[in-house]
Amino acid sequence: MSSPSITDIQSTARLIRDNVGKIIVGKSNVIDLALVALLCEGHILFEDVPGIGKTTLAKALARSLGCAFRRIQFTPDLLPSDVTGLSVFNQKTQEFEYRAGPLMTQIVLADEINRATPRTQSALLEAMQERQITVDGATKMLPRPFLVLATQNPIELEGTFPLPEAQLDRFFIKLALGYPNADEENAMLLRFERADPLEQLAVVVNADTILAMQNAIRSVRVEQSVREYIIALVRATREHSSVELGASPRGSLYLYRAAQAYAAINGRDFVLPDDVKYLAPYILTHRLIISAQTRLRGRDATGVIREVIESVPVPVEQ
């Protein structure tokens, strides 16, 4: 398959956006950011209160891509083997056989991931980073494209376990849907009035096209001044007085690649500083550990990132 052009990527992204938009009302920016993660082979963490539409968005995106899809409902009694699969002894053949778990698919919806214990949460780490799982010493590669869409309830709700920093850092992007406005909520009621439109949602792109687009976005040009801007933003999070642990080098790489993908879906073969400025809160916020004193003052990582963005000079064309 030939490499898609920037125009091809933009038109395909528009197809996916419009298709998912038949289900999700008024959240085109969130759909675009989910597409950015998909094109960068990254994983998405949706955090919001229950009932906002996180699961519906994940299902609509998966159906639009035409990829194999599995859903895992995370609960406190879920075991790591329930996620990765396990080896079972076959009495007929006198051999152990691997029975695949729900991770052996292309798109995984990890629903309410922070209701499971840390041990089970960590079962996702290898799959998310290496795109492989290990069961009884045997390594099995996961199909591509492979995408984890995890939803979590806010940490203040009962029955939740906070995700460890190592796992948070492996999520490419963190998104929140937020409540719809009155017009959007009215449109939602009308769409779901007679039937669930998700059941009739069409497939608009195939897996091979997604893989080709993932390779193509790496050719999007990033000037030295923009690279330096990315580095300055990330380093500023490490030097901020309110931060105990700033964004990792993985955060720099993810922000760089996100800017390439965002430029491509907007029809450009070059990255603008404004792309980086727009994406930084979604890519970096969940990678910060805020000091206890800062939390006691009622401030959070979102406010710190906003201060960092305002303090770092944006490069301008000479």
C-alpha positions as CSV (number, residue, x, y, z in Angstrom):
1,M,0.0,0.0,0.0
2,S,1.4,3.4,-1.0
3,S,2.0,6.0,1.6
4,P,-1.0,8.3,2.1
5,S,-0.5,12.0,1.4
6,I,-1.3,14.7,3.9
7,T,-4.5,15.4,2.0
8,D,-5.4,11.7,2.3
9,I,-4.8,11.8,6.1
10,Q,-6.9,14.9,6.5
11,S,-9.8,13.5,4.5
12,T,-9.7,10.1,6.4
13,A,-9.5,11.9,9.7
14,R,-12.6,13.9,8.6
15,L,-14.4,10.7,7.8
16,I,-13.7,9.2,11.2
17,R,-14.6,12.5,13.0
18,D,-17.9,12.8,11.2
19,N,-18.8,9.2,11.7
20,V,-18.1,9.3,15.5
21,G,-19.9,12.6,15.6
22,K,-23.1,10.8,14.6
23,I,-23.0,9.3,18.2
24,I,-21.1,11.9,20.2
25,V,-22.6,15.4,20.1
26,G,-20.5,18.5,20.2
27,K,-17.1,17.0,21.1
28,S,-15.2,17.3,17.8
29,N,-12.1,18.5,19.6
30,V,-12.0,15.3,21.8
31,I,-12.5,13.1,18.8
32,D,-9.6,14.9,17.0
33,L,-7.3,14.3,20.1
34,A,-8.3,10.6,20.1
35,L,-7.3,10.4,16.4
36,V,-4.0,12.0,17.3
37,A,-3.4,9.3,19.9
38,L,-4.4,6.6,17.4
39,L,-2.0,7.9,14.7
40,C,0.8,8.0,17.2
41,E,0.2,4.4,18.4
42,G,-0.6,5.9,21.8
43,H,-3.1,5.0,24.4
44,I,-5.9,7.1,25.8
45,L,-7.1,7.7,29.3
46,F,-10.6,9.2,29.7
47,E,-11.3,10.6,33.1
48,D,-14.6,12.0,34.0
49,V,-17.7,11.3,36.2
50,P,-19.9,8.4,35.2
51,G,-22.5,8.8,32.5
52,I,-20.7,11.4,30.4
53,G,-20.2,9.1,27.4
54,K,-16.7,7.8,27.8
55,T,-17.6,4.2,27.0
56,T,-19.9,5.3,24.1
57,L,-17.1,7.3,22.5
58,A,-14.7,4.4,22.8
59,K,-17.2,2.0,21.2
60,A,-18.0,4.5,18.4
61,L,-14.3,5.0,17.6
62,A,-13.6,1.3,17.6
63,R,-16.6,0.6,15.3
64,S,-15.6,3.3,12.9
65,L,-12.1,1.8,12.5
66,G,-13.4,-1.7,11.8
67,C,-10.9,-3.3,14.2
68,A,-11.4,-6.3,16.5
69,F,-12.8,-4.9,19.8
70,R,-13.0,-6.2,23.3
71,R,-14.2,-4.6,26.5
72,I,-12.9,-5.4,30.0
73,Q,-14.9,-4.3,33.0
74,F,-12.3,-3.7,35.7
75,T,-13.5,-4.7,39.2
76,P,-11.7,-5.2,42.5
77,D,-11.7,-9.1,42.1
78,L,-10.3,-9.0,38.5
79,L,-7.0,-11.0,38.2
80,P,-4.1,-10.4,35.9
81,S,-4.8,-13.7,34.1
82,D,-8.3,-12.5,33.4
83,V,-6.7,-9.8,31.3
84,T,-3.8,-11.5,29.6
85,G,-5.1,-15.0,29.3
86,L,-3.7,-18.2,30.7
87,S,-2.3,-21.7,29.9
88,V,-4.7,-24.6,30.3
89,F,-3.7,-28.3,30.3
90,N,-5.4,-30.2,27.5
91,Q,-5.9,-33.8,28.7
92,K,-6.3,-35.1,25.1
93,T,-3.0,-33.7,23.8
94,Q,-1.3,-33.8,27.2
95,E,0.0,-30.3,26.5
96,F,-0.7,-26.8,27.9
97,E,-2.6,-24.6,25.5
98,Y,-2.8,-20.8,25.6
99,R,-6.3,-19.4,26.0
100,A,-6.3,-15.8,24.9
101,G,-7.5,-13.1,27.2
102,P,-9.3,-10.0,26.1
103,L,-6.0,-8.1,25.5
104,M,-5.4,-10.3,22.5
105,T,-7.3,-7.9,20.2
106,Q,-6.7,-4.6,18.3
107,I,-8.8,-2.2,20.4
108,V,-9.4,-2.7,24.1
109,L,-11.8,-0.7,26.2
110,A,-10.5,-0.9,29.8
111,D,-13.6,0.3,31.6
112,E,-13.2,1.9,35.0
113,I,-9.6,0.9,35.2
114,N,-9.0,2.4,38.6
115,R,-11.5,0.1,40.2
116,A,-9.1,-2.9,39.9
117,T,-6.2,-3.5,42.2
118,P,-2.7,-2.2,41.4
119,R,-1.6,-5.8,40.6
120,T,-4.2,-6.1,37.8
121,Q,-3.6,-2.6,36.6
122,S,0.1,-3.4,36.1
123,A,-0.9,-6.3,33.8
124,L,-1.6,-3.7,31.2
125,L,1.9,-2.1,31.3
126,E,3.7,-4.6,29.1
127,A,0.9,-4.7,26.6
128,M,0.7,-0.9,26.4
129,Q,4.4,-0.2,26.0
130,E,5.8,-3.3,24.2
131,R,2.6,-4.4,22.4
132,Q,3.1,-7.9,23.7
133,I,2.1,-10.1,26.6
134,T,3.9,-12.8,28.5
135,V,2.1,-15.8,29.9
136,D,4.0,-18.6,31.7
137,G,7.3,-17.4,30.2
138,A,6.0,-17.3,26.6
139,T,5.8,-14.0,24.8
140,K,3.0,-13.3,22.4
141,M,2.8,-10.3,20.1
142,L,-0.4,-8.3,20.0
143,P,-2.1,-7.5,16.6
144,R,-1.7,-4.0,15.1
145,P,-3.0,-1.5,15.3
146,F,-3.3,-1.9,19.1
147,L,-5.0,0.7,21.2
148,V,-6.0,0.8,24.8
149,L,-8.9,3.2,25.6
150,A,-9.1,3.3,29.4
151,T,-11.8,5.0,31.4
152,Q,-11.4,6.0,35.0
153,N,-13.6,7.7,37.5
154,P,-12.3,10.7,39.4
155,I,-10.1,9.5,42.3
156,E,-12.5,11.1,44.9
157,L,-15.2,8.6,44.1
158,E,-15.5,5.5,46.4
159,G,-14.0,2.2,45.4
160,T,-11.1,3.6,43.3
161,F,-7.4,2.8,43.3
162,P,-5.0,5.5,42.0
163,L,-3.1,4.5,39.0
164,P,0.7,4.3,39.6
165,E,2.9,6.9,38.0
166,A,4.6,4.3,35.7
167,Q,1.2,3.4,34.2
168,L,0.0,7.0,33.9
169,D,3.2,7.9,32.0
170,R,2.4,5.1,29.4
171,F,-0.9,6.8,28.5
172,F,-0.2,9.0,25.5
173,I,-3.0,11.4,26.3
174,K,-5.6,12.2,29.0
175,L,-9.0,13.5,28.0
176,A,-12.2,14.5,29.6
177,L,-15.5,14.9,27.9
178,G,-17.3,17.2,30.3
179,Y,-21.0,17.9,30.6
180,P,-22.8,18.8,27.3
181,N,-24.6,22.2,27.1
182,A,-28.4,22.4,26.8
183,D,-28.5,22.3,23.0
184,E,-26.1,19.3,22.9
185,E,-28.0,17.4,25.5
186,N,-31.2,18.0,23.5
187,A,-29.6,16.8,20.3
188,M,-28.4,13.7,22.2
189,L,-32.0,12.9,23.4
190,L,-33.3,13.2,19.8
191,R,-30.6,10.9,18.4
192,F,-31.3,8.2,20.9
193,E,-35.1,8.7,20.9
194,R,-36.1,5.6,18.8
195,A,-33.0,3.4,18.6
196,D,-29.3,3.3,19.6
197,P,-27.5,4.8,16.6
198,L,-24.3,3.0,17.6
199,E,-25.8,-0.3,16.3
200,Q,-26.0,1.2,12.8
201,L,-22.7,2.9,12.8
202,A,-20.7,2.1,9.6
203,V,-17.0,1.2,9.3
204,V,-15.3,4.1,7.4
205,V,-11.6,3.0,7.4
206,N,-9.7,-0.3,7.7
207,A,-6.7,-1.3,9.8
208,D,-4.2,-1.2,6.9
209,T,-5.1,2.4,6.2
210,I,-4.5,3.3,9.8
211,L,-1.1,1.6,9.8
212,A,-0.1,3.4,6.6
213,M,-1.2,6.7,8.2
214,Q,0.8,6.0,11.4
215,N,3.9,5.6,9.2
216,A,3.2,8.7,7.1
217,I,2.8,11.2,9.9
218,R,6.5,10.7,10.9
219,S,7.4,12.7,7.8
220,V,5.7,15.8,9.0
221,R,8.3,18.5,9.3
222,V,9.3,19.9,12.8
223,E,11.6,22.9,12.6
224,Q,14.4,23.2,15.1
225,S,12.8,26.2,16.9
226,V,9.6,24.1,17.5
227,R,11.7,21.2,18.8
228,E,13.4,23.6,21.2
229,Y,10.0,24.9,22.2
230,I,8.9,21.4,23.1
231,I,12.0,20.8,25.1
232,A,11.7,24.1,26.9
233,L,8.1,23.3,27.9
234,V,8.9,19.9,29.3
235,R,12.0,21.1,31.2
236,A,10.0,24.0,32.7
237,T,7.7,21.4,34.3
238,R,10.7,19.8,36.0
239,E,11.9,23.2,37.3
240,H,8.6,24.5,38.5
241,S,8.5,25.2,42.3
242,S,5.1,23.4,42.7
243,V,6.2,20.2,41.0
244,E,7.9,17.3,42.8
245,L,8.4,15.3,39.6
246,G,8.1,16.9,36.1
247,A,7.3,15.4,32.8
248,S,9.5,12.5,31.6
249,P,11.5,12.3,28.3
250,R,8.6,10.1,27.2
251,G,6.5,13.2,27.6
252,S,8.8,15.1,25.2
253,L,8.6,12.4,22.6
254,Y,4.8,12.1,22.9
255,L,4.3,15.8,22.6
256,Y,6.6,15.9,19.5
257,R,4.7,13.0,17.8
258,A,1.3,14.4,18.8
259,A,2.2,17.7,17.1
260,Q,3.1,15.9,13.9
261,A,-0.2,14.0,13.9
262,Y,-2.3,17.1,14.8
263,A,-0.7,19.0,11.9
264,A,-1.4,16.1,9.5
265,I,-5.1,15.8,10.3
266,N,-5.4,19.5,9.8
267,G,-3.9,19.3,6.3
268,R,-0.3,20.5,7.0
269,D,3.0,18.8,6.5
270,F,4.7,21.1,9.1
271,V,4.2,21.7,12.8
272,L,3.3,25.1,14.2
273,P,4.2,26.3,17.7
274,D,0.5,26.7,18.3
275,D,0.0,23.0,17.7
276,V,2.4,22.3,20.6
277,K,0.8,24.9,22.8
278,Y,-2.6,23.4,22.2
279,L,-1.6,19.8,22.8
280,A,0.7,20.3,25.8
281,P,-2.0,20.2,28.6
282,Y,-3.4,16.9,27.2
283,I,0.0,15.3,26.9
284,L,1.8,16.5,29.9
285,T,-0.7,17.2,32.8
286,H,-1.0,13.6,33.9
287,R,2.8,13.1,34.0
288,L,3.3,15.7,36.8
289,I,3.4,14.9,40.5
290,I,2.4,18.0,42.4
291,S,3.8,18.8,45.8
292,A,1.7,18.3,48.9
293,Q,1.8,22.1,49.7
294,T,0.5,22.9,46.3
295,R,-2.4,20.5,46.6
296,L,-3.2,22.0,50.0
297,R,-3.5,25.4,48.4
298,G,-6.2,24.0,46.1
299,R,-4.0,24.0,42.9
300,D,-3.6,21.1,40.5
301,A,-1.4,19.9,37.6
302,T,-3.7,21.7,35.1
303,G,-3.0,25.1,36.6
304,V,0.7,24.4,36.7
305,I,0.8,23.4,33.1
306,R,-1.1,26.6,32.3
307,E,1.6,28.6,34.1
308,V,4.3,26.8,32.3
309,I,2.8,27.5,28.9
310,E,2.4,31.2,29.7
311,S,6.0,31.5,31.0
312,V,7.8,29.8,28.1
313,P,8.3,32.1,25.1
314,V,6.7,30.9,21.9
315,P,9.0,30.9,18.9
316,V,8.1,33.3,16.1
317,E,9.1,33.4,12.5
318,Q,12.2,35.5,11.9
